[in-house]
Amino acid sequence: MTGRAPGTIVFAHANGFGAGTYRVLFEAWREAGWRVLAPEKVGHDPRYPVSSNWPHLRDELIDFAEAEAPGQRLHWVGHSMGGYLSLLVASRRPELAAAVVLLDSSVVAGWRAHSVQVLKATRLIERAGPGRVSQRRRPHWPTQADAGRHFAAKSVFARWDPRVLADYVETGTEPDERGGVRLAFRREVETRLYNTLPHHLGPLLKKHPPRCPVAFIGGGQSAEVRQAGMAATRAVTRGRIEWLEGTHLFPMEHPQAAAKAVLRWLATPA
């Protein structure tokens, strides 16, 4: 490719899946000339503790971006949790954001957000939210190959592109000091993230809306989008919405289609 590079993408991953899982997407963007930056595991640095509405995680992303690409306006792409964090960054520091692309990050607002707030306040979210599953997630295997067989046998991973599953097994496990391998994305962090989901995005984005174009790409079979609704997402994106085949994890299921869709939106003027 000749000429000036399009710019820099800062990618923020979904809860439970480190950046290494998205290698296929990153390679497609780099082949198109983009620089791609991505923190491997948000939420694991004690300097940025996980707390309600994720203000420290937002700051973790900001500090990462300013260290890696100082003085640049950046293109923020986030999957699920990463999309919410990207919106928080664009709202807090609009001068850092040239664009935001949300991958199945449907903005929770209105009565749904109030329900999340009540569940958090009463701690019922620990029993009713997705953290009830993550806190029981198997964290250890004798070998990485055993971990791979464990994931491959599960229906949710059966839909994944084989390259993505291989990347998840390779980068999503790490040696355990007790022997064998363990989940690199600690399940207690994953659970805490679910239990502190932002409930303030609706009023925040009305008071401090991003000054850059925001687009949403969703999975046509995403149960998470159906639960969250789309009204607030339509408002923040001003109708810049696209649907792809797949579930909430469509970037893992159809990484090439997801990567191309992101590039289309980054090239589309507001």
N, C-alpha and C positions, 0 to 999 in steps of 0.2 A: 504494500500500500504506500502511496506517495502522498506528499502534502502534510498538512497539519493534522495531528491526532485529534479525534473528536473531543476528548476530555477524559475526566477521571470518574469512574463509578466507585462509590463506597457501598459495599453490600453488607447487609445485616441479616443474619441467619434466623431461622425459626427456633423456638424453644426446643431443646433436646438434640438439635442437629448442628454440629459445628460447621464452620465455613468449608472445611475440606470436603464435605458431602456434595458441594455445589461445583466441583471442579469442571464438570462438563460445560456448565453455563459460563464459567469464567473463561474457559478456553475459547468459546465462541465469541465472547465479547472482545477478548484480546486479539483474536484473528481479525475482527472488524476494526481494530486500531485503538480500542479503548485501553486505558490503564485501569486495572481493577485492584482495589484495596478491600480487605475484609478482615476484621478481628476474628480470631479463630473461635473464641468461646466468651461471649459476653456474660457477665454475671459471676465470674469465678475469681475476679480480682478483689481482694478485701478492701482496697482503696475505694471501690465503687460498690457498696453493699446493695443487695436487693431489698427494696422497700416499696411501700404502697405507691402506685402510679409511676414507679421506675425513674425518679429524677436522677439518681446517681448513674443508672445505666445510660440514660441520655447523655450525661456528662462524659461517661466513658467513651461513647462514640464520638463526641465532639473532640475530646482530647486526642483520641486516636487519629482522627482525620486531620487535625491541625498539626500533629507531629509528622504525619506521613505526606501531607500535601499542603504545606503552609501557604496561606494567602490565596488559595484557589476557591472558586465557586464549584461545587461538586454536584454530581448526579447521584442521588441516593436511591438505592433499590433495596427493598426489604421484603422478606417472606414471613408472613404471619407476625410473630412478635417483632421481627426486624422491621416490618412495615410500620408498626406503631411507633417504634423507636425513631425511625426516619422522620415520621410526622412530628414527633416531639422535638427533634433537632431543628427541622425546618421552621417550626413555630418559635422556638427559643432563639435561634440564630439564623434568621432569614438570609443574611448576607453570605452564608455558607452554602446555600441550596440553589442550584440552577434548575433542578427538577427532582421530583419524587415519583417513583413507580412502586405501587403496592402490589405484592403478590399474595392474593387471597387474604389481605388484611382489611376486612370489612370493619369500618369504624362503628364501635358500639356507643350509642348515645340514647338519650331519652329514657323511657321506662326500663329498657334493658340495662342501661348503665346504672340506673338507680338500684335495680335488682342486684347487680354485681356489688355495688357499694354496701348494700344491706348484708349480703352474704359475707363480705369481708369483715364488716363490723361485728357480726355475730359469730364469726369463724366457721359458719356453716359451709363456706366455700371449701374448707378442707375435706368435707364429706361429700359435697355436691359437685365440686368442680373437677376438672381433668387431673388435678394433683392427686386425687385419690388413686388413680391408676399409676402415675409416675412414681409415687412413693413405694410401690410394690414391684417396680420394674427390676428384672434380674440384672445385677450389676457385675457379675464375675463369671469367667469361663476358664477352663484349663488351658486352652490355646485360642489364638485368633481364628483358626479354622473352625473350632467349635462354636465360637461366636457367630461366624458366618453362617453355619448350618442352622443355628438357632433363629437368626433373623430370616433366612430364606424360607423357613418353614411357616412363617406367619403370613396371613393373608394380606395384611397391609403392605408388606414388603414385596409380595409376589407381583404387585402391579408396577413396581419400580423398574426403570431402565437398568439392565444388569451392570452397566458401568457405574451408575450412581450407587447401587448397592455395594459394589466392590469398594468404592471410595469411602462409603460410610463405615464399612467394616474395618478398613485400613486406618482411617483417620479418627474414627469414633471409638476406638479402643486403644488402650495403652498398657504397658507392663505394670503389673501390680507387685509391690514390694513383698507381698506374701506368696508370690508365685502366680503364674497364669496371667490373664489380662482382665482389665476392668473397663467399664464405661468411662470414656474420657470426659463426657459431659455428665457431671455428678448428678445423681438422681435427686439428691436433697436440694440442689440448686434449681433443677427443673421444676420440682414441686413448689418451691418458694416463689418462683416466677409465676406459676399458674395461680397461686394463692394471693398474689399482689397485683393482678391484672388492672390496668388503668380504667377507672370509671369516670374520669374527668375530661375525656377527649372532646365531647360535645361542646361544653362551654368554653374550653380552652381554645379550640379551633375557631369559634365564633369571635372570641376576643382577640386572639393572635393568629389569624389565618396565615398559612404559608403564602409568600409572595411569588412563588414559582409555580409552574404547571404541576399538577398532581394527576396521575393516572392510576387506574386500578385494573389489574388482570386477575380474573377469578377462575376457579375450577367449576365447570358446569355441573359437577356432581358434588360440590362442597357442602357437607352438612354444617360446617362451621359458619359459612355465609348465611345459610338459611336461619341459623340460630341468632346471628347477630343482626340480620336485616341489612338493607342497602340504602335507606333514606339518607343517613348522614354521609355515607360514602358518595352518593350522587351529588350532595351539596359541595363537599370539599373538592371533588374532581371536576365539577361542572359538566358531568356527563361523559368524561373521558374514561370509558369503561369498555372492557373487552372480555369475552369468555372463551376459554379453551377447554378442550376435552380433559377430564380428570377430576380428582377429588381435591381436598385441601392441600394435598401433597403433590399437586400436578407438576411442580418444578422437578421433582424426583421421578415422576412417572413419564413425563414428556419433556426432557430437558432442552432438546433442540428447539421445539416449538416455543417453550417458555423464553429461551434466550432470544429468539428472533422477535417475539412479541415485545420484549423489553426494548430492543433496538428500534423497533418501529415507533414506539411511543417517545423514546428519547429524540428521535429525528422529526417528530411531529410538532409543529409550533402550537402554542396554546391558542 
